[in-house]
Amino acid sequence: MRTYHCFWLLFWAGQPHQSFLTPLSKRTSGFPEKEKVLVLSGNSRREVHRSKRSWMWNQFFLLEEYTGTDYQYVGKLHSDQDKGDGSLKYILSGDGAGDLFIINENTGDIQATKRLDREEKPVYILRAQAINRRTGRPVEPESEFIIKIHDINDNEPMFTKDIYNASIPEMSDVGTFVVQVTATDADDPTYGNSAKVVYSILQGQPYFSVESETGIIKTALLNMDRENREQYQVVIQAKDMGGQMGGLSGTTTVNITLTDVNDNPPRFPQSTYQFRAPESTPPDSPVGRIKANDADVDENAEIEYSITEGDGYDMFGITTDKDTQEGIITVKKALDFENKSLYILKVEATNTHVDPRFLYLGPFKDSATVRIQVEDVDEPPVFSRPAYIMEVKEDVPINSVIGTVTAQDPDAAKNPVKYSVDRHTDMDRVFNINSGNGSIFTSKPLDRETLLWHNITVIAAEINNPKQSSRVPVFIKVLDVNDNAPEFAMFYETFVCENAKAEQLIQTLSAVDKDDSYSGHQFSFSLAPEAASSSNFTLQDNRDNTAGIFTRKTRYNRHEMSTYFLPVVISDNDYPIQSSTETVTIRVCACDHRGKMLSCNAEALIHPTGLSTGALIAILLCIIILLVTVVLFAALRRQRKKEPLIISKEDIRDNIVSYNDEGGGEEDTQAFDIGTLRNPEAIDDNKLRRDILPETLFMPRRTATARDNTDVRDFINQRLKENDTDPTAPPYDSLATYAYEGNGSVAESLSSLESVTTDGDQDYDYLSDWGPRFKKLADMYGAMDSDKDS
């Protein structure tokens, strides 16, 4: 309930003479009738003490939020010049004058017309003056006064935020600061307790408390656990009037979140885990996942897993999945069911971020037992070696065994195994294998000189389950035997001069052997027995795998014997000894005194004046190219002579005749004259057509000239009709342009289109005078005339 207090204040200003009081206007009901008068003086404005009145000053006071039905009375203005005869007029100016505040111009009574709100405007400054009503001139200087609005408690406290959000770590001590809330009151803080605010907590106890004067919220309960409850909603009230009865209040909500700390160790939900892993599981493959639960979140829940002990410590490993915080158990080495079928591991889970404040809660780790059962799978056979290397001599007979491979089924069943050769590695089928015992034997002859190494692949597969197979490489080296005779390193063809001397060296020989010799080759050279006694040459073995051919006599005659063939026997020293007979060709040639060859009897072996085969081929190609060029040139010239008179655009087939005539544009006034269509006589008679042979000419048919007043359309229609009936029209279908272009060609036209419409006979004898090109046409029309005559 609001209580209103009204103070009636009297203002008096002026000279010490008798004052006049004017009757008051209608007063506001509910207030004591104590008159408030402001006296205006002509000399100065001062505050005086009036009898029967309390102390006076130049201020008026009004209470805000007036709820009466009449205007609220403010006070009265009075001038010592006012005689009461109505000659003076009071006027008011300043803040709200005429709107919020009005004055009775006769009596000087001031009233407020509207409810005033101190929070909107607490002070109004106005000016008052008395003027002569008749002249409008002021009778007193303008006086200023103030109207102050007294506050009432009409505004409740307002918080700066509708909702506050705050967070604190869980397990915080009592009295830990959470957040501070603030509320403001729009009432006057200098007037009473209307703006004095105190805070209290309406919701959130016993977990939190609030300081009544500062609005600081603190924790009030020890060991609040986020895992039990994470969110709290606290309601704070702010009340004015110092919290007394009747004060206004406002509330706000504070959402408080407990943040996580690492106060919970990881815990496995079970003490033992069991997994199964096939023995064929490849390394680094996962076997299973385990997870220790941690009630904390984020980094406080991060866990590191490790294998601390167990018989599978070196066979298995464990890693942490950072997304799910699971421990992934993986295989480190290949498993073997036949060797070990069960592994027992001890796995430990530890927090990576430990808070020392909570170590008293116990160790932040936990352990569990993991049992891994290895399962037996049907495995492919296993060879006794990862690779095999075998050696075989190249002269072994076919079907000779060169080695054996062995593979066994590692499973407990010990299934039998069969062997085969991967034919993709032995396309020539040089080798074969016994499918039962794995012995490899040859199926074709071997030759070390052709292929030294044979790399094949052997497949071992279970007989009961052929899909279970494995492969092994077999490298077979072919060993050398002395099965190749030595031979010349090159083809020897030499010469001897006719004037050669005896015992003269004419050629040095060397030999090679395809076989391999561990101690090095040793070749011996000799002449064949049939040539040793009767030969004109001798052979000397140099004992260094070379030999020299020497002349036996002094002179040779190329006319008696132009070529000698000397058989040479080459032998090696390996076992068994291999030998071969090679032939050396010796030509007899004429030489100069220095022994330089000049020429031989039949053909020049090497002569500086002769031409080589390459030079002869080059000369022949040049001649052929020259002949082809001449032929092409002649063909082009002949084709040019056959080019027709009429160009392609004016071909004798159906086409559009294009004369390629272009005017001179808009500026060329002489290019075309419409009068030409009306006066055919103005056209040059000597202009000839370009699409016929201009050799034999005959006069074209002359047409009647058009009248001067003939319309262009009539003229063109006339020319169209004449063209349709003209026997001299062009001799092929065409698009005729009927705009007048002259009197026509002297050769006229050979067209026969619609010529049958003419009544008279036509004479085509002139066609035979036009030459051989028109012979066929002349024969056709001449035959028609003969038929008509007959």
ZAMARGU-4260 file (C-alpha; in steps of 0.2 Angstrom, whole numbers, plus 5000, padded with zeros to 4 digits):
<rodrens>
0) 5000/5000/5000 | 5007/5017/4995 | 5006/5032/5006 | 5006/5050/4999 | 5012/5065/5009
5) 5009/5082/5003 | 5018/5098/5009 | 5010/5115/5006 | 5024/5128/5003 | 5022/5147/5002
10) 5034/5157/4992 | 5034/5176/4993 | 5045/5188/4984 | 5044/5207/4982 | 5046/5224/4990
15) 5040/5227/5008 | 5023/5233/5004 | 5007/5226/5006 | 5004/5210/4997 | 4988/5204/4989
20) 4982/5186/4989 | 4971/5181/4975 | 4958/5167/4978 | 4964/5150/4975 | 4957/5139/4961
25) 4949/5123/4964 | 4961/5112/4975 | 4965/5094/4973 | 4955/5083/4984 | 4963/5073/4997
30) 4977/5086/5001 | 4977/5099/5015 | 4973/5117/5009 | 4989/5125/5013 | 4992/5139/5000
35) 5009/5139/4990 | 5012/5157/4983 | 5027/5163/4973 | 5027/5182/4973 | 5034/5192/4959
40) 5043/5208/4962 | 5049/5222/4950 | 5065/5225/4959 | 5072/5209/4964 | 5067/5192/4969
45) 5071/5186/4986 | 5064/5175/4999 | 5055/5184/5014 | 5046/5178/5029 | 5027/5180/5029
50) 5017/5180/5044 | 5007/5165/5048 | 5018/5155/5035 | 5033/5144/5037 | 5050/5146/5028
55) 5048/5149/5009 | 5060/5146/4994 | 5058/5145/4975 | 5054/5127/4973 | 5039/5117/4971
60) 5037/5098/4976 | 5026/5085/4968 | 5024/5067/4971 | 5026/5055/4956 | 5013/5043/4950
65) 4997/5054/4955 | 4982/5044/4953 | 4968/5057/4956 | 4955/5061/4943 | 4957/5080/4944
70) 4973/5090/4939 | 4986/5090/4952 | 4988/5107/4960 | 5006/5113/4960 | 5006/5131/4967
75) 5002/5150/4964 | 5011/5164/4956 | 5007/5182/4962 | 5014/5199/4957 | 5014/5214/4969
80) 5008/5224/4953 | 4992/5214/4953 | 4978/5225/4958 | 4965/5212/4956 | 4957/5221/4942
85) 4961/5209/4929 | 4974/5220/4920 | 4988/5208/4922 | 4991/5191/4914 | 5002/5177/4920
90) 5011/5167/4907 | 5022/5151/4910 | 5037/5144/4900 | 5050/5131/4901 | 5050/5112/4904
95) 5033/5105/4900 | 5024/5122/4900 | 5007/5121/4892 | 5008/5102/4891 | 5012/5095/4908
100) 5010/5111/4917 | 4996/5124/4914 | 4993/5141/4923 | 4978/5151/4926 | 4982/5167/4917
105) 4971/5177/4929 | 4974/5170/4946 | 4992/5162/4943 | 4987/5145/4949 | 4999/5131/4942
110) 4992/5113/4939 | 5000/5097/4933 | 4989/5089/4919 | 4997/5071/4918 | 5005/5058/4929
115) 5023/5062/4932 | 5037/5048/4933 | 5053/5053/4943 | 5062/5040/4934 | 5059/5048/4917
120) 5062/5066/4923 | 5065/5071/4941 | 5066/5090/4939 | 5057/5103/4929 | 5063/5121/4927
125) 5050/5134/4922 | 5050/5153/4920 | 5035/5164/4925 | 5031/5182/4921 | 5017/5194/4923
130) 5012/5205/4908 | 5000/5219/4905 | 4985/5212/4897 | 4981/5227/4886 | 4999/5232/4880
135) 5007/5215/4881 | 5022/5222/4890 | 5029/5213/4905 | 5026/5222/4922 | 5039/5211/4931
140) 5055/5203/4926 | 5055/5185/4921 | 5057/5173/4936 | 5063/5155/4936 | 5058/5142/4948
145) 5060/5123/4950 | 5047/5109/4952 | 5055/5093/4959 | 5047/5076/4958 | 5047/5067/4975
150) 5050/5048/4973 | 5039/5034/4978 | 5044/5015/4978 | 5036/5011/4961 | 5051/5001/4953
155) 5056/4983/4958 | 5074/4978/4957 | 5080/4972/4940 | 5094/4960/4937 | 5107/4964/4924
160) 5104/4946/4916 | 5088/4936/4915 | 5099/4920/4916 | 5116/4918/4923 | 5128/4903/4919
165) 5142/4898/4929 | 5153/4883/4932 | 5164/4876/4946 | 5175/4861/4948 | 5167/4846/4957
170) 5173/4842/4974 | 5176/4861/4978 | 5178/4867/4996 | 5164/4876/5005 | 5164/4894/5002
175) 5171/4893/4984 | 5166/4908/4973 | 5154/4903/4960 | 5147/4920/4952 | 5141/4937/4957
180) 5123/4943/4952 | 5118/4961/4952 | 5101/4970/4952 | 5098/4988/4951 | 5083/4999/4957
185) 5077/5014/4947 | 5070/5023/4962 | 5079/5037/4970 | 5093/5030/4981 | 5094/5047/4991
190) 5076/5046/4996 | 5072/5033/5009 | 5075/5014/5006 | 5066/5013/4989 | 5083/5008/4980
195) 5091/4998/4994 | 5092/4980/4988 | 5096/4965/4997 | 5099/4947/4990 | 5092/4930/4996
200) 5092/4913/4989 | 5075/4905/4985 | 5080/4889/4977 | 5097/4880/4977 | 5099/4876/4996
205) 5109/4868/5004 | 5121/4867/4990 | 5124/4886/4987 | 5122/4902/4997 | 5122/4921/4992
210) 5128/4936/5001 | 5114/4948/5005 | 5123/4964/5001 | 5135/4959/4987 | 5125/4945/4977
215) 5140/4934/4978 | 5135/4915/4976 | 5146/4902/4985 | 5146/4884/4988 | 5138/4878/5004
220) 5140/4859/5003 | 5156/4849/5004 | 5162/4836/4991 | 5148/4839/4977 | 5151/4825/4965
225) 5148/4828/4946 | 5146/4810/4943 | 5131/4810/4955 | 5124/4827/4949 | 5131/4839/4936
230) 5118/4853/4934 | 5110/4864/4948 | 5098/4878/4945 | 5098/4892/4959 | 5085/4906/4960
235) 5091/4922/4968 | 5079/4936/4974 | 5083/4954/4975 | 5071/4965/4986 | 5071/4984/4989
240) 5066/4993/5005 | 5081/4984/5013 | 5071/4968/5012 | 5057/4975/5023 | 5039/4971/5022
245) 5031/4979/5007 | 5046/4981/4997 | 5046/4976/4979 | 5057/4961/4972 | 5064/4953/4957
250) 5072/4936/4953 | 5084/4928/4942 | 5090/4910/4938 | 5108/4905/4939 | 5112/4888/4930
255) 5128/4881/4939 | 5137/4866/4931 | 5150/4856/4940 | 5165/4853/4929 | 5175/4836/4930
260) 5191/4832/4939 | 5200/4816/4939 | 5193/4809/4955 | 5188/4792/4948 | 5200/4778/4943
265) 5197/4766/4928 | 5188/4750/4932 | 5187/4734/4922 | 5169/4728/4922 | 5175/4710/4923
270) 5191/4702/4929 | 5193/4690/4915 | 5191/4691/4896 | 5192/4677/4884 | 5196/4678/4865
275) 5199/4666/4851 | 5211/4668/4837 | 5214/4657/4822 | 5232/4652/4820 | 5232/4659/4802
280) 5229/4677/4809 | 5243/4688/4801 | 5254/4699/4812 | 5247/4716/4817 | 5229/4709/4816
285) 5217/4713/4830 | 5211/4699/4841 | 5199/4708/4853 | 5195/4724/4862 | 5193/4727/4881
290) 5188/4743/4890 | 5190/4749/4907 | 5176/4761/4913 | 5180/4778/4919 | 5166/4789/4926
295) 5176/4805/4922 | 5175/4813/4905 | 5187/4821/4892 | 5206/4820/4897 | 5202/4814/4914
300) 5195/4798/4906 | 5210/4795/4895 | 5217/4777/4898 | 5233/4769/4893 | 5233/4750/4891
305) 5248/4739/4893 | 5252/4720/4895 | 5262/4718/4912 | 5265/4699/4912 | 5259/4683/4905
310) 5266/4669/4894 | 5260/4678/4878 | 5270/4694/4882 | 5280/4693/4866 | 5266/4686/4855
315) 5253/4699/4858 | 5253/4718/4860 | 5239/4731/4865 | 5236/4748/4859 | 5223/4762/4864
320) 5209/4768/4853 | 5209/4786/4856 | 5191/4788/4851 | 5183/4774/4861 | 5196/4772/4875
325) 5197/4754/4871 | 5212/4742/4872 | 5215/4733/4856 | 5224/4717/4857 | 5234/4713/4842
330) 5245/4698/4836 | 5264/4702/4836 | 5270/4685/4829 | 5263/4671/4819 | 5253/4659/4829
335) 5255/4640/4829 | 5241/4629/4836 | 5252/4614/4835 | 5265/4623/4846 | 5254/4632/4858
340) 5236/4633/4859 | 5232/4645/4874 | 5240/4661/4880 | 5236/4670/4897 | 5240/4689/4898
345) 5238/4702/4912 | 5232/4719/4905 | 5233/4735/4915 | 5223/4751/4912 | 5230/4767/4919
350) 5224/4785/4919 | 5236/4796/4909 | 5231/4812/4918 | 5232/4810/4937 | 5227/4824/4949
355) 5238/4823/4965 | 5224/4830/4975 | 5214/4814/4974 | 5228/4801/4976 | 5220/4797/4993
360) 5206/4789/4984 | 5217/4775/4978 | 5228/4770/4963 | 5221/4776/4947 | 5223/4760/4938
365) 5216/4743/4936 | 5220/4726/4929 | 5212/4711/4921 | 5216/4694/4914 | 5215/4690/4896
370) 5214/4672/4890 | 5218/4669/4871 | 5213/4652/4863 | 5222/4648/4847 | 5211/4639/4835
375) 5217/4626/4823 | 5214/4630/4805 | 5218/4619/4789 | 5235/4626/4784 | 5243/4624/4767
380) 5258/4612/4766 | 5275/4620/4772 | 5291/4617/4763 | 5307/4612/4772 | 5316/4626/4764
385) 5310/4644/4759 | 5320/4641/4742 | 5329/4627/4734 | 5345/4628/4723 | 5350/4613/4712
390) 5364/4609/4700 | 5363/4598/4685 | 5376/4594/4671 | 5370/4599/4654 | 5374/4582/4646
395) 5362/4572/4658 | 5350/4561/4649 | 5332/4564/4649 | 5322/4559/4665 | 5337/4561/4676
400) 5333/4566/4694 | 5341/4582/4698 | 5334/4585/4716 | 5320/4583/4728 | 5308/4596/4737
405) 5299/4591/4753 | 5283/4599/4760 | 5272/4593/4774 | 5255/4597/4781 | 5258/4606/4798
410) 5240/4601/4804 | 5238/4587/4816 | 5229/4577/4802 | 5245/4577/4792 | 5236/4576/4776
415) 5246/4569/4761 | 5254/4581/4749 | 5255/4581/4730 | 5268/4591/4720 | 5267/4600/4703
420) 5277/4612/4693 | 5270/4629/4689 | 5270/4629/4670 | 5270/4648/4669 | 5288/4647/4676
425) 5293/4632/4664 | 5284/4636/4648 | 5295/4624/4638 | 5292/4610/4650 | 5311/4606/4652
430) 5308/4599/4670 | 5295/4588/4678 | 5291/4583/4696 | 5285/4567/4704 | 5269/4571/4712
435) 5271/4559/4726 | 5289/4561/4732 | 5294/4579/4725 | 5309/4573/4715 | 5312/4584/4700
440) 5319/4577/4684 | 5323/4583/4666 | 5311/4580/4652 | 5321/4589/4638 | 5340/4590/4634
445) 5349/4604/4643 | 5361/4616/4635 | 5371/4628/4647 | 5377/4639/4632 | 5358/4642/4628
450) 5352/4645/4646 | 5363/4644/4662 | 5349/4646/4675 | 5332/4639/4676 | 5320/4647/4689
455) 5304/4637/4692 | 5291/4636/4705 | 5285/4620/4713 | 5267/4619/4720 | 5263/4608/4735
460) 5244/4605/4738 | 5234/4594/4750 | 5227/4579/4741 | 5210/4581/4751 | 5209/4600/4749
465) 5219/4606/4734 | 5214/4624/4739 | 5227/4623/4753 | 5243/4625/4743 | 5260/4633/4744
470) 5274/4638/4733 | 5292/4637/4733 | 5305/4644/4721 | 5318/4631/4714 | 5334/4638/4706
475) 5342/4626/4694 | 5360/4629/4688 | 5366/4620/4672 | 5384/4614/4674 | 5395/4615/4659
480) 5403/4600/4650 | 5415/4600/4636 | 5403/4598/4622 | 5407/4612/4610 | 5422/4612/4599
485) 5433/4628/4597 | 5430/4639/4582 | 5437/4655/4574 | 5434/4671/4583 | 5429/4678/4566
490) 5428/4674/4547 | 5445/4675/4540 | 5447/4681/4522 | 5465/4687/4518 | 5476/4690/4503
495) 5494/4686/4498 | 5504/4697/4486 | 5510/4689/4470 | 5528/4696/4474 | 5527/4689/4492
500) 5543/4681/4499 | 5544/4665/4508 | 5541/4663/4527 | 5531/4680/4526 | 5516/4681/4539
505) 5500/4685/4530 | 5487/4682/4544 | 5485/4679/4563 | 5471/4667/4569 | 5462/4666/4586
510) 5449/4655/4592 | 5434/4655/4605 | 5425/4641/4614 | 5407/4642/4620 | 5411/4630/4634
515) 5417/4636/4651 | 5434/4632/4658 | 5439/4634/4676 | 5458/4634/4672 | 5456/4644/4656
520) 5455/4638/4638 | 5471/4631/4629 | 5469/4629/4610 | 5480/4621/4598 | 5481/4625/4579
525) 5487/4614/4565 | 5484/4611/4546 | 5472/4598/4541 | 5481/4582/4536 | 5476/4583/4518
530) 5484/4601/4517 | 5499/4598/4528 | 5510/4592/4514 | 5504/4600/4498 | 5499/4617/4505
535) 5508/4633/4498 | 5506/4640/4516 | 5512/4634/4533 | 5504/4636/4550 | 5513/4641/4566
540) 5505/4638/4583 | 5510/4652/4595 | 5504/4643/4611 | 5494/4658/4617 | 5478/4653/4609
545) 5483/4661/4592 | 5492/4655/4576 | 5500/4663/4561 | 5499/4659/4543 | 5515/4660/4533
550) 5520/4659/4515 | 5529/4643/4509 | 5536/4649/4492 | 5542/4665/4485 | 5530/4670/4471
555) 5512/4667/4468 | 5503/4670/4451 | 5484/4675/4452 | 5481/4669/4434 | 5487/4651/4439
560) 5478/4651/4456 | 5468/4666/4462 | 5461/4659/4478 | 5467/4646/4491 | 5457/4638/4504
565) 5467/4633/4519 | 5459/4620/4531 | 5464/4623/4550 | 5461/4611/4564 | 5458/4619/4581
570) 5457/4608/4597 | 5455/4611/4615 | 5463/4602/4630 | 5447/4598/4640 | 5440/4581/4642
575) 5433/4575/4631 | 5444/4584/4618 | 5434/4593/4605 | 5441/4599/4589 | 5434/4607/4573
580) 5441/4611/4556 | 5439/4629/4550 | 5444/4636/4533 | 5454/4652/4529 | 5451/4660/4512
585) 5467/4667/4504 | 5466/4677/4488 | 5481/4681/4477 | 5482/4700/4473 | 5493/4712/4464
590) 5503/4723/4476 | 5515/4737/4475 | 5533/4736/4480 | 5528/4741/4498 | 5516/4726/4499
595) 5500/4737/4497 | 5486/4727/4488 | 5481/4735/4471 | 5469/4722/4463 | 5464/4704/4463
600) 5461/4693/4448 | 5441/4693/4448 | 5435/4708/4459 | 5443/4721/4470 | 5443/4716/4487
605) 5446/4733/4493 | 5450/4747/4480 | 5449/4766/4482 | 5443/4769/4465 | 5428/4757/4466
610) 5410/4761/4472 | 5403/4752/4487 | 5385/4744/4486 | 5378/4758/4497 | 5384/4771/4484
615) 5376/4762/4470 | 5359/4760/4479 | 5360/4779/4483 | 5362/4783/4464 | 5348/4772/4459
620) 5336/4780/4471 | 5340/4797/4465 | 5337/4791/4447 | 5320/4784/4452 | 5315/4800/4461
625) 5319/4810/4446 | 5309/4800/4435 | 5294/4800/4446 | 5295/4819/4447 | 5295/4821/4428
630) 5280/4809/4426 | 5270/4819/4439 | 5274/4836/4431 | 5269/4829/4414 | 5253/4823/4421
635) 5249/4839/4429 | 5252/4849/4413 | 5240/4837/4404 | 5227/4839/4417 | 5227/4858/4415
640) 5225/4856/4396 | 5209/4846/4399 | 5202/4859/4410 | 5184/4864/4403 | 5180/4881/4397
645) 5166/4884/4409 | 5172/4885/4427 | 5164/4875/4441 | 5152/4888/4446 | 5145/4888/4428
650) 5145/4869/4426 | 5133/4862/4412 | 5124/4853/4426 | 5109/4860/4436 | 5115/4876/4445
655) 5113/4894/4448 | 5121/4905/4436 | 5132/4918/4445 | 5139/4933/4436 | 5148/4940/4450
660) 5143/4958/4446 | 5143/4970/4460 | 5137/4987/4460 | 5147/5002/4467 | 5136/5004/4482
665) 5125/5019/4487 | 5137/5032/4480 | 5138/5024/4463 | 5123/5032/4454 | 5129/5026/4437
670) 5129/5008/4442 | 5111/5004/4437 | 5097/5015/4430 | 5079/5009/4431 | 5077/5018/4415
675) 5087/5004/4407 | 5072/4992/4410 | 5061/5004/4400 | 5073/5007/4386 | 5082/4992/4380
680) 5090/5002/4366 | 5101/5010/4378 | 5111/4994/4381 | 5127/4990/4371 | 5124/4978/4358
685) 5141/4972/4358 | 5141/4964/4375 | 5143/4945/4374 | 5139/4931/4386 | 5152/4922/4396
690) 5145/4905/4397 | 5146/4899/4379 | 5160/4897/4366 | 5162/4914/4358 | 5170/4908/4342
695) 5155/4906/4330 | 5142/4920/4333 | 5124/4922/4326 | 5113/4936/4329 | 5101/4935/4343
700) 5082/4937/4342 | 5077/4955/4344 | 5062/4959/4354 | 5051/4974/4353 | 5056/4988/4364
705) 5045/4992/4378 | 5035/5008/4379 | 5041/5022/4389 | 5027/5021/4401 | 5028/5002/4403
710) 5028/4997/4421 | 5043/4987/4427 | 5032/4972/4432 | 5024/4971/4415 | 5041/4972/4407
715) 5048/4958/4417 | 5033/4947/4413 | 5035/4951/4395 | 5053/4945/4396 | 5048/4930/4406
720) 5036/4925/4392 | 5049/4928/4379 | 5061/4917/4388 | 5049/4903/4390 | 5046/4902/4371
725) 5064/4907/4366 | 5073/4892/4357 | 5089/4901/4360 | 5088/4899/4379 | 5103/4891/4388
730) 5105/4873/4385 | 5103/4867/4403 | 5091/4870/4418 | 5096/4886/4427 | 5089/4899/4437
735) 5086/4914/4425 | 5087/4932/4432 | 5075/4942/4422 | 5081/4959/4426 | 5086/4967/4410
740) 5105/4964/4407 | 5106/4969/4388 | 5100/4963/4372 | 5107/4945/4375 | 5121/4935/4368
745) 5124/4934/4350 | 5125/4916/4352 | 5108/4916/4360 | 5104/4900/4370 | 5103/4882/4367
750) 5089/4878/4379 | 5075/4867/4373 | 5064/4869/4388 | 5046/4872/4383 | 5052/4875/4365
755) 5038/4863/4360 | 5025/4877/4363 | 5031/4886/4348 | 5021/4883/4332 | 5035/4886/4319
760) 5049/4874/4315 | 5067/4878/4320 | 5083/4876/4311 | 5097/4868/4321 | 5110/4867/4307
765) 5120/4881/4314 | 5125/4869/4328 | 5136/4859/4317 | 5146/4875/4314 | 5151/4877/4332
770) 5165/4864/4333 | 5167/4846/4340 | 5161/4851/4357 | 5143/4853/4350 | 5144/4839/4338
775) 5133/4827/4349 | 5120/4841/4351 | 5120/4844/4332 | 5118/4826/4328 | 5103/4825/4340
780) 5093/4839/4333 | 5099/4835/4315 | 5091/4818/4317 | 5075/4826/4324 | 5074/4837/4308
785) 5076/4821/4297 | 5062/4812/4306 | 5051/4826/4303 | 5055/4827/4285 | 5052/4809/4283
</rodrens>
